[in-house]
Amino acid sequence: MGQSTLEVQSREISGKQVAQLRRDGQVPAVIYGPGTEPRNVSAEARMLEKFLMSEESSGLVDLSVDGSQPVKVLIQDVQRHPVKGEVTHVDFRQVKMDEEIEAEVEFNFVNESPAVKALGGILIRNMDSIPVTCLPADLVTHIDVDLSVLKEIDDVIRVGDLTPPAGIVFDAEDEDVIAVVNAPITEEELQKLEGKPEEADVESVEVAGQKEAGEKESGSESAES
């Protein structure tokens, strides 16, 4: 399992004052967990963004506050600006190495499905990650899902088809679908999706319109006579 150290600093300011903190290139964050008091910290924005883009950020992280001995944490939540996409706040959840934790592990889809490549099928991914229970030391950054087993249309990969890594329990049903290959979309189905009317429907509308107009003219002539 990948593991890395992230450096943060203690912070005293909070509330509306954190706006200035962000302008100074810092991201406010909090550390919390069982048996520990929540602590306000901050991290250098560019360094934090780079770390969040790495694979290590999805596993167990060594978090050092003011250069002290690192504590074990999980990155529980990352908030971003709705327009700019910049990180605005991070929650670090401190863990105890001898106590089981619940976490979310991302799927890493590998290889190509023959049903997609050769038969033109459409790959549908129903799950991007899976909830797990394990000791912190057993947590992995991702779980590989091999798409090459999807050889025919309607082939499915379910949770029960995967072998959990050592020490990990999947908190999902065996029948839950991870990925499936659907049949290609027909021309008729494509027209319906795009909302294109069929030619017969257009002609029906035109004939109906002409008939209605003719009935109105006939009605007018009767009224005049």
Secondary structure, DSSP 8 states (H G I E B T S, - for coil): ---EEEEEEE----GGGHHHHHHTTEEEEEEEETTEEEEEEEEEHHHHHHHHTSGGGGS-EEEEETT---EEEEEEEEEE-TTT--EEEEEEEE--TTS-EEEEEEEEEES--HHHHTT--EEEE--SEEEEEE-GGG--SEEEEEGGG--STT-EEEGGGS---TT-EE-S-TT-EEEEEE----HHHHHHHHT---HHHHHHHHHHHHHHHHHHHHHHHHHH-
